[in-house]
Amino acid sequence: MKNIVGDFEKMLTHYASSSPARFHMPGHKGLLGSPLDVTELSATDNLHSPQNAITALEENFAKAYQARHSFLLVNGSTSGIHAFLLALGTNKTIIVSRECHRSIIHGAALCDDEVIFTPAQSASDMETALKTAPSVDAVILTSPDYYGRCADIERIADIVHSHNALLFVDSAHGAHFPFCDELPRFPHEKVDMWCVSAHKTLDALTQSAILNLGSCCPFSVEQIRNVLMLENTSSPSFLLMLSLEKALFDAQSGAWNTHVNRIKAVRQRILHTFDDIAPDAFENSDITRLCLDVSRTGNTGYEAALFLEKSNIFCECANETHIILITTPSDLDEWYERLIFALASLERKPVDSSLFTAVPKSAGHFSMSIRKAMFSEVEYVPLEKCAGRISAVCLGIYPPGSPLVAPGEKMLAETVDYLVKHEEIFSDTYGTVNGCVPCVK
C-alpha cells in the first residue's frame, strides 16, 4: 500500500525536522527514539482545543464513521463512556446488560447513577426493562461483545427513544466495521453516541480510541469537549494521536476486505480439519472474531489457551468452553499455520461436563448505591464467605471484564460458588485481593 502522509504526521515531522531547541516537555527531548513525541506548542495543536491538524483528523474519522463529530481519545473507550455519563448529569437511571464492561459501572459511581441490569441485549428484553423501570435516562448497549455478537441496535434504538431515553453503544470491539461491507452495519443515524477502541482491531497504539457523536444526540460538540477534559489527560500523547491517523489510512486501504476472505478460508479449514473443534458462527456477528469451541476435545478453553501458549500462541481470552482470538489484517499468514498445527496437537481427553458450568443468571441485588458502596469503609472477606455480603467493588472474570457483581450488590450464594470454582480451577477473578473481597463494613 502506498504510504500516505496525513496532516497530523506532516505537522509533527515539520517540527521535528527543523532541529528545534526543545526547552519543553517531554523530558527526553526527542532523543528517546521518538522525535515526534512532543507537546502542545504553537507549531503543533491542542487536543482539548484543536485548531488545525487534530480538527482535520477528527473530521476524517467523522466521515469514516458517519458521525456528526468524532473525538480522539487517548485514555481508551473508558474515557468516552465516562464522558457520556458526565454529559448526562448526576443521579440518573441507566439500563445496561450484565455483559457490559466494568468501566460503565465505574462511570456510574462517579455520577452517582442508579444502574438497572437487563438479563440480555435483545429488543424484547430492552422493551421489558424500559416498561418496568419508572424513569430511565439512558441505555448503554454493548455491541459487538467479546465474542463478536451484535445486538439489534436499530430496533433497540427505536424502543429506547420511544421512552425518551438516550442510547449509547459501547462498540469498543467494532472499530473496523465501517471498512468492509461484509461486516455488520452500524446504524449510526439512530445512536446518540458510541465509542470504538481503535487499538483493539485497527493499527493504533494501546489506549487509542474514538468517541462518536450521533446526528440525533442532544449534546453539543462543546459539551462533549468539556467533559472529555475531565477524562483525558491534560498531556495527551501525540504518538497515540499519530497512530490513530495511520490506523485510519490503513483501514481505508481495502485491507479488511482481503482479511475477511482470509478468515472465511481459515474457518472452512478448521471445520474440515477437526470434528471436535468448531468456530462459532452467530447471526449478525463479526466474522473476523474467531471463537473456537474446544469443549468436545475434553479441554476447557483455559486449558486449550495454556496449551497454545506453550507453542508461543497467545489468545485474547478464554472461558470454560471457548478460546477467543482477535484477528486483523496485520496478522501473519504463518500464525494461522501454527494455530492449526497446535490445535491438532492438543491432547484429547474424556469430556468432564462438570467443568462447564453456566454463569449465574442473577448475581445479586442492590442494597445501596454503587457510589456509596465504592466509597464505603471496607473489610476484606474470604471469597467463599461472601454470600449475603455487599461488595464494594466490581467482581468478575477478566477478560472480558463484565461485572458478575457490582458495588452495592448483596452477593448470592450461587454467584459466590461460581467465582470460587473459577478461582480454584480456571483463573483468577478480578476484584479480589489475596482471595478476599472488599465488602462494605
N, C-alpha and C positions, 0 to 999 in steps of 0.2 A: 504493500500500500504506500502511496506517496505520502511523505512526511509533511503534514500540514502544520504550519505555524500560526497560532491564533494571536489575537490582540493581547491576551494576558501574557503569553510567553514573550512576545515582542517587547512588551513593557519591561519585563524583568531582565531580558538579555541586553536590552539597550542600556539599562542602568549598570548591570554587572560588567559589560564590555568597555565601559568608559573609564575603568581603573579608578573608581572613586576612593577618596579617603573616608573610610566608614567610621565616623565618630558617633555611631548609633548602635542600637540593638540589631541582631543578636551578638553576643559576646565573641563568637568565633570569627566574626568579621568576614565571613565568606571563605574562610580558609579551611573549613572542615569538609571539603569536597562538595560543598553546597553553595556556590556563589549566587544562586538565585534565591537563597533563603534570606529575605530582607524584612523590613518592617514598613510601617506607614510613613511615606515620605512624599514630598511634592512631586517626585518623579515616579511614584507608584500609585497606590489607591488605598481606600479605606473600606473594609468590608461592612462596617456599621454605618457608613455614609458614602456609598460608592458614587463616583463621578464619571469614570471612563471605562477602563478595561473590565472591571468587575461588573459594571452595568451591562456591558456588551455580552459578557458570559452568561449573566442571568437571563438576558433576552434570548440567547441561543438555547438555553435549557427550556425556557418557557415555550419556545416554538416546538422543541422536540417532544415535550410532554403535554402540549396544547393547554397550557395553564395561563391564567390571567397574569400571573407573575411567579417567578421561581427565585428562591433564595438559596445561596450557598451555605452549607452547614459544615463546620469543622469540628463539632462535638457529636457527630453521628445523628441518626434519626431520633435518638432520645431527645436531643435538643429541639427538634421540630415538634415532637409530641408535646413536650412541656410548653413550647411556645403557643400551641393551640389552646391548651388548658389555661394558660395565663391570660390569653386574649379573651377567653370565655368569661373569666372572672373567678370569684371565690364562692364557696358554698353552693356549688352546682351539683346536679344529679347526672351521672354518666352511666350509660349501659355499655358493658364490654362482655366478651366471652372469656371463659377460663383459659382459652388458648392465647390470650393477649400476652404481650411482653411485660415483664415486671416494671419497665420504665413508665408504663401508664399508671400503675399503682403508685409509684413514687411521685409522679406528677400530681396525682390526686391528693397525696399527702401535702405537697407544697401549697395546693389551692384549697385544702380542707373540703374536698368534694366527697359526696356520697357515691359509692360505686355499687351498681346492681349487676350481678353476674347473670348472663343468659347461658343456658347449657350448650348451645350450638350457635352457628352463624347463618342459619337458613332464614329465608324470608318469613316463613311461618313462625319460627321461634322469636324473631325480632318483633313481629306484629303482636304476639302474645305478651312479650316483655313490655312493650310500649303501652299496651292496653292495661296491663296490671299495675304498672308504676303510675303514681298520681301525677307527677310532672317531671319530664325528662328534658334536660337542656341539650344533651349531645349523645351520640352513639359513636364509639370508636370500634372500627372493624379491622380485623387482621386479614389481609388478602394480598398476595398469597401467604399461606402459612409455611412452616418449616418444611412441609412435605410437598410444597408447590401447589397445593389445592387452593382454588379461588372461589370466593363467595359470589353469589348473585348480586353484585353491587348495584346494578341498575334497579332491580326490583326493591332491594332494601333501601336504596336512596329515596325512592318514591314513598315508601312506607314511613321512613324517618321524617321526611319533610312534611308529610301529611299530618304529623303530630307536632309540627312547629319546632323540631329539634334539628341540630346541625349534624352532619356526617363527616367524620374524619376517618381516613383509611390509612392504617399502618401498612404500607406497601414496601417495607424495607427490602424484602426479598424479590421485588419486581422491578428493579431499576432498568432491566434490559427489555421489558415488554414492548416498548414502542419501536424497537429496532428490528422486528421480524414479524411479518404478517401471520405466521403460524403460531405465535404466542398469544395468550389470552388478551382480548381487547380490554382496555381500562376505560370505563365510561366517565371521562374527565368532566364532561359537561354537567354531571349530576352530583359531583362530590364537592363538598365545601373546601376541604383541604386534604392533602395527602403528602406523605413523605416517602422517599426512596433512598436506600443506602447504596450509593454508587460503589462503595468499597466491597460490597458483598458479591456482586456479579459483574460489574464493569471494571475497567482497568484503572481504578482510582486507589489512592493510598488509604489505609485504615483510618477511620473517623470521617471520611469524606461522604457527604450526603446532600440531598436536595429537598427542600420544602416547597411544595407547590400550592398556590392559591387558586381555587376554582372560580369560574365566572359567576357562580351562584352564591359565593360566600359574602356575608355582610361585612366582613372585616376589610379595612383598607390596607394598602401596602405599607403605609406609615405605621399603622397599629402593629402589624406583624414585625416590622423592622425594630420597633421599640422594644417589644417583648423578647426578641432574639438577642438583644444586648444583655438581657438578664441571663440567657442560657449559653451563649457562645463566649469564649474567652475574649478579653479585650486585646489580646495579642495573637490574632489568628494566623495560622501558618500559611505563608504564601506558597509553600511547596504542596500543601494539600489542595489549595485552590488551583494551582497549575496542573495537578494530577486530574482534577475534575475537567479541566479544559481538554486535556489529552484523551481522557476517557470518553468524552462526548464525541470527539472526532473519530476515535477508533470504533465506537458503537455505530456511527453513521456510515461506516465503510462497507457495510454489507456482510461483515464477518459473522453476524448472528444467523443469517440465512444459511451460510455454509456449515456453521456449527450445528444447527438443528438437524440438518441432513446427516451429519456425522453421528449425532446421538440416536437418531432413528435406526441407523445401521448397528450401533452398539447394542441398543435394546433388542433388536432382532437376533443379534449374535448370542446374547445372554439367553434368550428364550430357546434358541436352537441348541445351545451347548449344554444347558443344565435342565434337569427335570425337577430339581428341588430348590432352585433359586429363581425368583421372578421379579422383574421390575414392575412396580405398581403403575397403573395407567388410569388415573382418575379422570372423570369427565371435567372439562374446563379447568385443566391444570397445566403447569409449566412442564413441558416435555423434557426440558434440559435438566430438571432435578431428578437424579437417579435415586429412587427409594427402593432398595432391594430387600425383599422379604427372604430371610435366611432361616426362618423357623423350622422348615422341613428338613434342614440339614442336622437338626438336633442341637444347633447352637443358638444362643441368644444373639441379638445384634451386638451387644457389648463384647461377647466372646469373639465374634467374627471381626469386629473392629480391631481388637487387640491382636488377633492373628495377622491381619493385614499390616499392622504396624511393624511386625517382625520382618515384613518384606519392604519396609520403608514406604508404605502406602497409608496415608492418613485421611480418614473420613471427616466430614464436617461434624457428624454426631451419630449416635446410635440409640436404639431403645430396646425393649425386650425382644422384638421380632425383626427389626429392620436396621440396616445401615443406610445412612443418608449421605449422598455425595453431591456437592455443588460442582457443576460443570460449566465451563465458559470457553469462548474461542481461544483463550490463552493456554488451554491445556495442550500438552504434547500428545501426539498420537501414540507414542511409546508407552505413555501412562496407562492407556486402555488395554494394551497388550499385557502389561504387568498385572493389571487388575484381573483380567480373565484368567491368567495363569494362576494367580494366588487363590482365586475363588475355586478353581479346580483342585487346588492342593488342600483346601480347607477340610479338616477332619469331619467325617460324617459320623454322627452319634445317634443312639436311640432318642426319640423326641420325649422330653420331660415336660408335659403340659403344665405342671405346677410352676414352672419358671415364667410362664406367660400370663401374668395377672393383669386384669383390667384396671385402668385408672379409676379411682373412686368418682362417682358422678357428682357427689356433693362433698366438698372439702370441709365445710363448717358454716357457721352463722355469725354475722357481725354482732358483737356485743358492745362495741364502741367505734368511734370514727377511726379511719385509717391514720389521720394525722395525730390524734390523741394517743393512739397505741404506739406509733413510731417514736413519739417524744416522751413516752412514759418512763418512769423508773422501771428497770427490768431485773429479773433474776434468771439465771441460766438453769434450765430444767433438762435432764436427760431426755432425748427424743422419745424413747419408749414410754415415758411417763407423762407425755404432754396432752393426752386425751382430756378434754374439758378445760384446758388452759387457753388463755388468749395470747396469740402470737403478737410479738412486737415487730416482726419482720416478714418479708416475703419468704416463702419456703417452698421449694420445689426441686426439680431435676434440671441441671444445666449441662449442655443445651437441651431444650430450646429456651429455657428461661421463663416459661409460663408459671405463674404462681398457683400451686396447688392450695396454698394457704396464704391469705393476705393479712397484713397487720390489722388487728381489731377483730379477727375471726376467732371464735372458740372452736378448737380443733376436735374433730370427730375421731373415734377410736379406729375406724376403718382407714382413715387417711393416715393416721399415725402408723398403723401396721404396715401400710403400703410403703411409706417412706423408710421405716426401719428395715424392711426387706431390701429395698433398693440400696440402702447404705451398707448392709451386710453382704449382699450378693453381687450387686451390679456396679454401682457407682456412688460417689459421694453426692449428698444433697447440697444445695446452696441454701444459705441462711443459717446453717448450724455452725457452732463453734466448739470444736473438740467433742462432737457428738451431742452437744446440748443446744437447745433453742432459747433465744432471748424471749422470755414471756413477760407479760405485764405483771408487775409485782402486786 
